[in-house]
Amino acid sequence: MEACNVKLPTFEGPLDLLLHLVRKNKLDIRDLPIALIAEQYLEYLGRMRALDLNIAGEYLLMAATLLYLKSRALLPSPPQEEEEEDPREALALRILRYQVFKEAAEELGRRPLLERDVFSRPDPEGEEEERIEVELLALLEALKEVAKRPEGEAVEEIS
């Protein structure tokens, strides 16, 4: 599945890398044209709509987080009495969780899949167990003969 790539004047690459760079303060969120990112993201969603909604949801969350970070960076911050959680830390946590699930999905994708990589033995068609018609007394006589054999007598096995 292809990643959501964005092309900006200051950056070109996957959206999750852009988020990582913003989080690490390598790119200033105020310099990013969010409208252009949103436009490219909507094009990506159009391509992915029929493929996988879970991945589209992950990228939607990342795009929304970028919007939120930019709006917080552009607005003047009110005087704070308490220490609020930094949205960049929350984003970093989301990115780490996303990365864990992405790696787990890749690992599961590499494992052998039944009927794709591993095949079960087909049920034998038309094969039935061979039935022998024997009377009960004949079975008892055979058991009696086996029980009478001395222990030291060699028994031949045929495989």
N, C-alpha and C positions, 0 to 999 in steps of 0.2 A: 504494500500500500504506500503510495507516495505521500511525502510530508507536505504540509502547507508551506510553500516558499513565498516570501515577499521580496519585492524589489523596490528599494527606496533610494533616495539620493545618497544616504550615508551608510546603507546596509543592504546586502543581498544574501538571502539564505533562508533556512527554515524558521518558522515562527517560534518554536521552542528555544532555538539559539538566541533569537532576538530578546526573548524574555529573560534568558540567562544573562545576557550582556547588560540589560537594564538593571537586573537585580544586583549585579556585581559593580554597578556604576561605571561600566565601560562605555555605555551610551547614555546620553541624557534624554529622559523621557519627553522633555519639553521640546526637543528638536525633532521628534518623530512625527510625521504626518499621519495621524490616526485615521483620517478619512481615507487615505490611500491604502492603508493596511486593511481597513474594513472593506473597501471595494475589492481588493485582491482576495480577501477571505471569503467574501460572498461568491466570487467566481469559483473558488476552491470548493465551497459548499455545494454549488451547482454540479460540479463534477463528482463529488463524493455522495450526493444525495442517495443515489441508487445502491451505493456500495456498503457503507458501514456507518450507521448513525452514532455508535459509541465513539468512534474517532472524531466525527464531526462535533459531538458534544464536548470532547476534550479541548478541541481547538476553539470552540465558541467560548469556553471558560477562559482560555488564555487571552483571547481577544478582548473579552469583557474586563479581565484584570488589567490589561494594558490601558484600556479606556479609563478605568478607575484610577490607576496610578497617575496617568497624565492629568486628569481632572483635579486630583489632590495636589499635584505639583504646581498647577497653574493658579489655583485658588489661594488667597492668603490664608495662612493658618491662624486659627483663633488661639488666644492664650489658653494653654492647657494646664489644668490643675493636677490631673493624674497622667501617668505615663500610659499612652495607648499602644496597642500592638502595632508594630510597623507593618504596613501592607506589603512591603517587600519581603519581609520574613514569612508572611502568610503565603505569598506567591512562591517563595523558595520551597516551602514545605509542600505546596501543591505540585510543583515541578518535580520534586524528589519522589513523591508518591506516584506521579504519572510515569516517571522513569522506571520505578520498580515494577509497575504493572506492564509497561512496555517490554522490559527485559523478560519478565515472566511469560508474556505472550509469545515472544520470540523463541524462548526455550521450549515452550509447549509446541510451537510450530515445527521445531527441529526433531521432536520425538516421533518415533514410528507410529503411524496411524493404521488401525485395523482396516482392512480392505483397500488401503492405499499403498502401504509399505509392507504390511504383514497380512498373510492370508491364512485363514483357518481351513482345516481339512473339510472338504465337502462331505455331506452325508452320502453314504453309498446308496445308490438307487438300485432297486431290484435285488439287492443282496439280503438274503434272510439267513438266520442261523440254521445250521443243519440239525434236523431233529432225527433222533434215533428211536425207533420203536423197540422198547425193551419192557419185559414184564418185571414186576416187582420181585418175584422170587428169583429171577436170574440175577438181578442186582445184589440181592442178599447173598446168593451163592458166591458171587465174585468178591464181595466184601469178606466173606468167611475165608476164602482162599488167600486173600492178601493178609489177613490177620494171622493165618497159620504159618506163614513163612518165618523161618528162623532169622534172627537179627543179623547174623553174619553173612547171609546169602547176598551176593551182589545183585543189584537191580540195574538193568541197562536203561538209560534214558535216551530217548530220541527227540531231538529238537527240531 
